Amino acid sequence: MAIRELKVCLLGDTGVGKSSIVCRFVQDHFDHNVSPTIGASFLTKTVPCGHELHKFLIWDTAGQERFHSLAPMYYRGSAAAVIVYDITKLDSFQTLKKWVKELKEHGPEDIIVALAGNKKDLGDIREVPMKEAKDFAESIAAIFMETSARNAVNVEELFQKISKCFSLEFMLARWFAPYDHIKHCLDCFIRNCYGICSMGRQGSLVVRAVGLITERLPDRIPELTR
Ligand SMILES: Nc1nc2c(ncn2[C@@H]2O[C@H](COP(=O)(O)OP(=O)(O)OP(=O)(O)O)[C@@H](O)[C@H]2O)c(=O)[nH]1
């Protein structure tokens, strides 16, 4: 099975639970007395996604203000960023908005952004209404989940959602989106040829996809070349 490497960074205020989310995802473990991250830490985990394997290269950044200037090193070149806030701390949601702005201005152009409202288990003392966060996520086309690293709620699901954004079907659909006239061909391609094409760099994959469409669906060539 082809392996796709996905660099992912976690951003957000200190104490919101970034390291705990990563620890839950990678080791299925929760530590009540985790120390604040210094600089950043790095972990990996490989998960299946359809006919592919996705290897997450996870950079868990330090939330303390004194480390803020290091963050670009980690979000640069990232395929996705998980911005974490603590649902019991309104301030951490304001910080999240600053991260969104910074990523928009200085982050990779096509980065996938996921917002995680952590400590869902402390819902009775929440300060950030779920609807407000969800609406904000929608307004910036971000993935949204409320998680609990402590109770293992939605952590796996969060990474699955990110993973899906890099699945073959999803990426092909994104690349071909501007070409409405070959949409039907693309649908046919996905239905008929999925699993045959080799994974590679984006360009070679697209070339191969178009090659397969023209080979298998010659009657569609006029649409492709219109
Ligand atoms: N109740 C509850 N506590 C959590 C949860 N996730 C993390 N915590 C606690 O919150 C505190 C901070 O967690 P960390 O994972 O260190 O937070 P962080 O965002 O990595 O912090 P920095 O490394 O300083 O940026 C720890 O005491 C954790 O045990 C959660 O889902 N629920």
The ligand as an SDF file (V2000), in Angstrom:
LIG
                    3D

 32 34  0  0  0  0  0  0  0  0999 V2000
  -10.1250   17.4240   31.9750 N   0  0  0  0  0  0  0  0  0  0  0  0
   -9.2630   17.3830   30.9730 C   0  0  0  0  0  0  0  0  0  0  0  0
   -7.9920   17.7690   31.1490 N   0  0  0  0  0  0  0  0  0  0  0  0
   -7.1510   17.7160   30.0970 C   0  0  0  0  0  0  0  0  0  0  0  0
   -7.5600   17.2800   28.8280 C   0  0  0  0  0  0  0  0  0  0  0  0
   -6.5060   17.3670   27.9880 N   0  0  0  0  0  0  0  0  0  0  0  0
   -5.4880   17.8380   28.7090 C   0  0  0  0  0  0  0  0  0  0  0  0
   -5.8610   18.0430   29.9800 N   0  0  0  0  0  0  0  0  0  0  0  0
   -5.0200   18.5500   31.0660 C   0  0  0  0  0  0  0  0  0  0  0  0
   -4.6620   19.8810   30.7630 O   0  0  0  0  0  0  0  0  0  0  0  0
   -3.3280   20.1560   31.2050 C   0  0  0  0  0  0  0  0  0  0  0  0
   -2.4890   20.6810   30.0530 C   0  0  0  0  0  0  0  0  0  0  0  0
   -2.3800   19.6720   29.0540 O   0  0  0  0  0  0  0  0  0  0  0  0
   -1.1920   19.6650   27.9690 P   0  0  0  0  0  0  0  0  0  0  0  0
   -1.4740   18.5330   27.0660 O   0  0  0  0  0  0  0  0  0  0  0  0
    0.1280   19.7220   28.6260 O   0  0  0  0  0  0  0  0  0  0  0  0
   -1.4430   21.0760   27.2630 O   0  0  0  0  0  0  0  0  0  0  0  0
   -0.6040   21.7370   26.0880 P   0  0  0  0  0  0  0  0  0  0  0  0
   -1.5450   22.4810   25.2640 O   0  0  0  0  0  0  0  0  0  0  0  0
    0.2410   20.7170   25.4080 O   0  0  0  0  0  0  0  0  0  0  0  0
    0.3400   22.7570   26.8840 O   0  0  0  0  0  0  0  0  0  0  0  0
    1.7710   23.3620   26.4100 P   0  0  0  0  0  0  0  0  0  0  0  0
    2.6930   22.2080   26.2100 O   0  0  0  0  0  0  0  0  0  0  0  0
    2.2060   24.2720   27.5290 O   0  0  0  0  0  0  0  0  0  0  0  0
    1.5230   24.1300   25.1570 O   0  0  0  0  0  0  0  0  0  0  0  0
   -2.8010   18.8370   31.7870 C   0  0  0  0  0  0  0  0  0  0  0  0
   -2.9710   18.8760   33.1890 O   0  0  0  0  0  0  0  0  0  0  0  0
   -3.6950   17.7790   31.1870 C   0  0  0  0  0  0  0  0  0  0  0  0
   -3.8170   16.6490   32.0130 O   0  0  0  0  0  0  0  0  0  0  0  0
   -8.9200   16.8590   28.6610 C   0  0  0  0  0  0  0  0  0  0  0  0
   -9.3940   16.4590   27.5870 O   0  0  0  0  0  0  0  0  0  0  0  0
   -9.7260   16.9440   29.7800 N   0  0  0  0  0  0  0  0  0  0  0  0
  1  2  1  0
  2  3  2  0
  2 32  1  0
  3  4  1  0
  4  5  2  0
  4  8  1  0
  5  6  1  0
  5 30  1  0
  6  7  2  0
  7  8  1  0
  8  9  1  0
  9 10  1  0
  9 28  1  0
 10 11  1  0
 11 12  1  0
 11 26  1  0
 12 13  1  0
 13 14  1  0
 14 15  2  0
 14 16  1  0
 14 17  1  0
 17 18  1  0
 18 19  2  0
 18 20  1  0
 18 21  1  0
 21 22  1  0
 22 23  2  0
 22 24  1  0
 22 25  1  0
 26 27  1  0
 26 28  1  0
 28 29  1  0
 30 31  2  0
 30 32  1  0
M  END
$$$$
